Amino acid sequence: MENTEKQPNLPLSRTLLVLIGLPVISTLISLLLLKKSLFTNAGLDFFSTFWLIITGWYILQIWIIAKVLKTFGWSWKNIGFSHSKKQVIYLISGYLVFAVCLLIFIEMTLADAGLDPEKLKSLSDLSNLTPKTTTERIIFIAMGLVAGLSEEFTYRGFAIRALESYRINKWLAVILAAVPFIFQHGLKSVNQFWWFLIWGLVFGVLFLLTKKLYINIILHWLVILSAMVAILQVLNK
């Protein structure tokens, strides 16, 4: 990776706009969790619609990061992502293969055992968005794909390297980058503050040690997909 001292400086205003503006918008979108009736009254499945909106928002965040990097003379390589198009295809394909295999395993397990309605209620609180149907799990897989990419591009590669470019100590940069990562998760950050803080620090330290984002992305994907397995906690036994 190129030394950050040789990189063009990013305007502080743009860095703050990304690290403050994106989490604020994410939090506003998460307020939809308090208005589920808006979806159900329109005949829409709340979970599926909500995660489709989130998926679109993550895609937009990737586009924003790409535009900021290009505008100020940075490249994907500057933030630890130097893969060719073919390597990116392999990376994404690997995620999809693993996710589909996990989906098949879950569907087969549910077909054999079924769900306990009483236990299922335990997955209905505000902060728990475990996908409960096949359609929801398929949408969740798509969301997880872009979420892992977007959050690592933004809160590890971009955030840490941008903060380092202002001569901020790299370990302090990890801590500072973890804060907006927490609030990127909106209302979920209220009940799961420490969960997101710990993972924000883990991902940040991992990025400093490896100087490559693809390891972060793979681990992040695994953490996201683990939410699908939570449905197995409410099987009929």
SVG drawing of the C-alpha trace seen along z (x, -y; Angstrom):
<svg xmlns="http://www.w3.org/2000/svg" viewBox="-53 -21 58 55">
<polyline fill="none" stroke="black" stroke-width="0.4" points="0.0,0.0 1.2,-3.5 2.4,-5.6 -0.4,-8.0 2.2,-10.8 2.5,-10.6 -1.2,-10.7 -3.1,-13.9 -4.8,-15.4 -8.5,-14.9 -10.4,-18.1 -11.4,-17.7 -14.9,-18.9 -15.4,-15.9 -14.1,-13.5 -16.4,-14.8 -19.3,-14.8 -18.8,-11.1 -18.1,-10.1 -20.9,-12.2 -23.4,-12.5 -23.6,-8.8 -24.4,-7.6 -26.9,-10.3 -28.8,-9.3 -28.6,-5.6 -30.1,-6.5 -32.9,-8.4 -33.7,-5.5 -33.7,-3.2 -36.6,-5.2 -38.7,-3.2 -38.5,-0.5 -40.9,-2.6 -43.3,-2.9 -43.9,0.7 -47.6,0.0 -46.7,-2.2 -45.5,0.9 -48.1,3.4 -51.0,1.0 -49.8,0.8 -49.8,4.6 -46.0,4.8 -43.8,7.2 -41.9,4.9 -38.7,6.9 -38.3,7.5 -39.1,3.8 -36.9,2.4 -33.9,4.5 -34.3,3.6 -34.2,-0.1 -31.1,0.6 -29.5,2.5 -30.1,-0.5 -28.6,-2.8 -25.4,-0.7 -25.0,-0.7 -25.3,-4.5 -22.7,-4.7 -20.2,-2.7 -20.9,-5.1 -20.3,-8.1 -17.0,-6.7 -15.9,-6.0 -16.8,-9.6 -14.9,-11.1 -11.8,-9.0 -11.8,-9.9 -12.5,-13.6 -9.5,-14.1 -7.0,-11.9 -7.2,-8.8 -7.7,-5.2 -9.1,-2.0 -5.5,-1.0 -5.0,-3.9 -7.6,-2.5 -6.4,1.1 -8.5,2.5 -6.2,3.2 -7.9,6.1 -8.5,6.6 -12.1,6.9 -11.5,10.7 -10.5,10.9 -13.5,8.9 -15.7,11.3 -14.1,14.3 -14.5,12.6 -18.2,11.9 -18.8,15.3 -17.2,17.0 -19.6,15.0 -22.6,16.0 -21.7,19.7 -21.2,19.8 -24.4,17.8 -26.5,20.0 -25.1,23.2 -26.0,21.8 -29.5,20.9 -30.0,24.4 -28.9,25.9 -31.2,23.6 -34.2,24.4 -33.6,28.1 -33.3,27.9 -36.5,25.8 -38.4,28.2 -37.5,31.1 -38.2,29.4 -40.4,26.3 -40.6,23.2 -42.0,22.9 -44.5,19.9 -43.8,19.0 -40.0,19.0 -40.4,17.0 -41.8,14.1 -38.3,13.7 -37.0,12.6 -39.6,9.8 -38.0,7.0 -36.9,3.8 -33.2,4.6 -33.6,8.2 -34.0,8.4 -33.4,12.1 -34.7,13.1 -37.7,15.4 -38.8,16.6 -37.1,17.8 -37.8,14.6 -36.4,12.5 -33.2,14.7 -32.6,14.2 -33.0,10.4 -30.8,10.5 -28.0,12.3 -28.1,9.5 -28.0,6.9 -25.1,8.6 -23.1,8.6 -23.2,4.8 -23.1,4.1 -19.8,5.8 -18.3,4.0 -19.7,0.6 -18.9,0.6 -15.3,1.8 -14.7,-0.7 -16.1,-3.5 -15.2,-2.9 -11.9,-1.1 -10.3,-1.9 -11.5,-5.4 -12.0,-6.5 -8.7,-5.3 -6.6,-6.3 -8.2,-9.8 -7.6,-10.3 -4.0,-9.2 -3.5,-11.7 -4.2,-14.5 -1.2,-13.0 -3.6,-11.4 -2.0,-8.4 -3.1,-5.2 -4.5,-3.6 -6.4,-6.7 -7.7,-6.6 -9.1,-3.1 -11.0,-4.3 -12.3,-7.5 -13.4,-5.4 -15.3,-2.9 -17.6,-5.6 -19.4,-6.5 -19.5,-2.7 -21.6,-2.2 -24.2,-4.8 -24.2,-3.6 -26.5,-0.9 -29.1,-3.4 -31.6,-2.3 -29.8,1.1 -26.8,-0.8 -28.9,-1.7 -29.3,1.8 -26.1,3.2 -23.7,0.3 -20.9,2.4 -21.3,5.1 -20.7,2.6 -17.9,0.9 -16.0,4.1 -16.4,5.2 -15.5,1.7 -12.2,1.9 -11.5,5.5 -12.0,4.7 -9.9,1.5 -7.0,3.3 -7.2,6.1 -7.0,3.6 -3.9,2.0 -2.2,5.3 -3.0,6.7 -3.2,3.4 -5.7,5.2 -9.5,4.8 -10.4,8.2 -9.8,10.1 -12.0,7.6 -14.7,7.9 -14.7,11.7 -14.9,11.7 -17.6,9.0 -19.6,11.1 -19.4,14.1 -20.6,12.0 -23.6,10.7 -24.6,14.1 -24.4,15.5 -27.7,13.6 -29.4,16.1 -28.5,19.0 -30.3,17.3 -33.6,18.7 -32.4,22.2 -32.8,21.1 -36.6,21.3 -37.0,24.8 -39.6,27.2 -37.9,29.9"/>
</svg>
